[in-house]
């Protein structure tokens, strides 16, 4: 009976699938600061489009990221400090565009999102070292990650929803920043700045406080009211003198920009944005106190020390890894010309 049972109902042993992952990707931590901040009632996220609509943020971005992209990269021997002619992939990662373009947008990604991505376009052969020969920047909104069940380790990447290899041509190069990114920590401040910009636009359209036209006669129909308001608004935009007959009264309510201290509020928010962006306030004309004498060299030194250093270090350290250069070589930005100022 046992033989017949085994023939008709064979026992099937379940095979546990073996899960494999790339070590480099698996050891990459997932940034969870967004959820932690929101749980604690801290910063909320915002979008790049909203942030760039605020002049102070746009200027901070152009100064920080534009300066980073304009700096040349050099290679040095770690042991002797000797300068080495940099590889083309270091100063011009993508042969189709300039290196400054790649690094400017990469710096923005790290500054805004706390992480930047590149994708390998070409590799040297294994006999030539198997290092990256060309790569290009990939916008963070095109990249998604697959994590383990604990959501603590990245196991694979997708670009535009398509799986990419963990190594070789098409694989992802990750540039990790040293914080959660401007958009993830300054959402409330950005929102306040956007509201103030909208208020300024509204007062530019309607310089006077909010007005009410009150009819002292018979009740007007909706069509008549709409026609009266349209005629009033059109006349105010073309003439400075107004006329009302005895049946209509004008009443004002609300506050004008001076009473609201709109200019002071915008200046204060600009100062807060400078703090969140990590840039000295005088670069954004947001300084509210008097300054001592400072020349251009000192200002540039302050910019490097307080704004650029985290971005520069994040890019330098990633390019100094062994998939780009030999273990005895390091990559550094050349700051000599920038700090020297005008000769």
KAHUBEL-V425139 format. One record per residue. N is the residue number from 0. PSI is psi in radians with two decimals (* if undefined). Layout:
N|PSI / N|PSI
This chain:
0|-0.65 / 1|-0.66 / 2|-0.71 / 3|-0.74 / 4|-0.75 / 5|-0.51 / 6|-0.78 / 7|-0.53 / 8|1.24 / 9|2.52 / 10|2.33 / 11|2.15 / 12|2.12 / 13|2.31 / 14|2.18 / 15|2.08 / 16|2.43 / 17|2.14 / 18|2.18 / 19|2.58 / 20|2.73 / 21|2.37 / 22|-0.76 / 23|-0.78 / 24|-0.67 / 25|-0.51 / 26|0.01 / 27|2.12 / 28|2.68 / 29|2.35 / 30|2.09 / 31|0.26 / 32|-0.47 / 33|-0.92 / 34|-0.65 / 35|-0.77 / 36|-0.75 / 37|-0.63 / 38|-0.68 / 39|0.07 / 40|0.44 / 41|-2.41 / 42|2.64 / 43|2.70 / 44|2.72 / 45|-3.11 / 46|2.79 / 47|-0.68 / 48|-0.79 / 49|-0.76 / 50|-0.77 / 51|-0.19 / 52|-0.15 / 53|2.12 / 54|-0.69 / 55|-0.71 / 56|-0.72 / 57|-0.71 / 58|-0.73 / 59|-0.72 / 60|-0.81 / 61|-0.64 / 62|-0.89 / 63|-0.93 / 64|-0.66 / 65|-0.70 / 66|-0.74 / 67|-0.77 / 68|-0.40 / 69|-0.20 / 70|2.35 / 71|2.67 / 72|2.43 / 73|2.78 / 74|2.49 / 75|2.63 / 76|2.20 / 77|-0.57 / 78|-0.76 / 79|-0.27 / 80|0.11 / 81|2.42 / 82|2.41 / 83|2.43 / 84|2.12 / 85|2.57 / 86|2.70 / 87|-0.60 / 88|-0.34 / 89|-0.85 / 90|-0.31 / 91|1.41 / 92|-0.76 / 93|2.02 / 94|-0.27 / 95|-0.36 / 96|2.96 / 97|2.67 / 98|-0.59 / 99|-0.60 / 100|-0.79 / 101|-0.83 / 102|-0.48 / 103|-0.84 / 104|-0.56 / 105|-0.73 / 106|-0.67 / 107|-0.74 / 108|-0.81 / 109|-0.70 / 110|-0.74 / 111|-0.76 / 112|-0.19 / 113|0.04 / 114|2.53 / 115|2.72 / 116|2.52 / 117|2.85 / 118|2.31 / 119|2.24 / 120|-0.57 / 121|2.60 / 122|2.58 / 123|2.71 / 124|2.85 / 125|-0.58 / 126|-0.39 / 127|0.21 / 128|-0.33 / 129|0.52 / 130|2.94 / 131|2.26 / 132|-0.56 / 133|2.55 / 134|2.87 / 135|2.81 / 136|2.48 / 137|2.25 / 138|2.39 / 139|-0.49 / 140|-0.11 / 141|-0.19 / 142|2.31 / 143|2.75 / 144|2.59 / 145|2.24 / 146|2.99 / 147|3.10 / 148|-0.34 / 149|-0.13 / 150|0.65 / 151|-0.31 / 152|2.41 / 153|2.24 / 154|-0.47 / 155|2.90 / 156|2.69 / 157|2.49 / 158|2.13 / 159|0.61 / 160|0.00 / 161|2.39 / 162|2.46 / 163|2.67 / 164|2.73 / 165|-0.28 / 166|2.88 / 167|-2.91 / 168|2.31 / 169|-0.21 / 170|2.86 / 171|2.40 / 172|2.08 / 173|2.25 / 174|1.84 / 175|2.29 / 176|-3.12 / 177|0.18 / 178|-3.04 / 179|-0.14 / 180|2.60 / 181|-0.75 / 182|-0.38 / 183|-0.15 / 184|-0.28 / 185|0.47 / 186|-0.76 / 187|-0.69 / 188|-0.70 / 189|-0.74 / 190|-0.74 / 191|-0.72 / 192|-0.69 / 193|-0.74 / 194|-0.72 / 195|-0.65 / 196|-0.72 / 197|-0.68 / 198|-0.70 / 199|-0.68 / 200|-0.73 / 201|-0.74 / 202|-0.47 / 203|-0.62 / 204|-0.73 / 205|1.52 / 206|-0.52 / 207|2.80 / 208|2.92 / 209|2.46 / 210|2.65 / 211|2.25 / 212|2.07 / 213|2.22 / 214|2.24 / 215|-0.08 / 216|-2.44 / 217|2.79 / 218|2.38 / 219|2.63 / 220|2.86 / 221|-0.69 / 222|-0.68 / 223|-0.69 / 224|-0.79 / 225|-0.71 / 226|-0.70 / 227|-0.76 / 228|-0.70 / 229|-0.77 / 230|-0.68 / 231|-0.80 / 232|-0.74 / 233|-0.72 / 234|-0.66 / 235|-0.51 / 236|-0.30 / 237|-0.34 / 238|2.63 / 239|-0.28 / 240|2.31 / 241|2.73 / 242|2.32 / 243|2.45 / 244|-3.09 / 245|-0.30 / 246|-0.13 / 247|2.30 / 248|2.59 / 249|2.23 / 250|2.45 / 251|2.53 / 252|2.91 / 253|-2.86 / 254|2.64 / 255|2.96 / 256|-0.60 / 257|-0.73 / 258|-0.60 / 259|-0.13 / 260|0.82 / 261|-0.72 / 262|-0.73 / 263|-0.67 / 264|-0.72 / 265|-0.64 / 266|-0.71 / 267|-0.77 / 268|-0.65 / 269|-0.67 / 270|-0.73 / 271|-0.65 / 272|-0.64 / 273|-0.70 / 274|-0.78 / 275|-0.61 / 276|-0.27 / 277|0.68 / 278|2.43 / 279|2.39 / 280|-0.52 / 281|-0.31 / 282|-0.41 / 283|0.16 / 284|0.60 / 285|0.08 / 286|2.23 / 287|-0.19 / 288|2.84 / 289|2.60 / 290|2.63 / 291|2.98 / 292|2.38 / 293|2.30 / 294|3.07 / 295|-0.59 / 296|-0.77 / 297|-0.68 / 298|-0.71 / 299|-0.65 / 300|-0.73 / 301|-0.69 / 302|-0.75 / 303|-0.81 / 304|-0.71 / 305|-0.24 / 306|-0.88 / 307|-0.50 / 308|-0.81 / 309|-0.70 / 310|-0.80 / 311|-0.77 / 312|-0.71 / 313|-0.73 / 314|-0.77 / 315|-0.84 / 316|-0.63 / 317|-0.70 / 318|-0.29 / 319|0.00 / 320|2.85 / 321|-0.14 / 322|-0.11 / 323|-0.87 / 324|2.86 / 325|2.80 / 326|-0.43 / 327|0.12 / 328|2.52 / 329|2.70 / 330|2.32 / 331|2.59 / 332|2.47 / 333|1.94 / 334|0.02 / 335|-0.93 / 336|-0.68 / 337|-0.75 / 338|-0.33 / 339|-0.48 / 340|-2.80 / 341|2.23 / 342|*
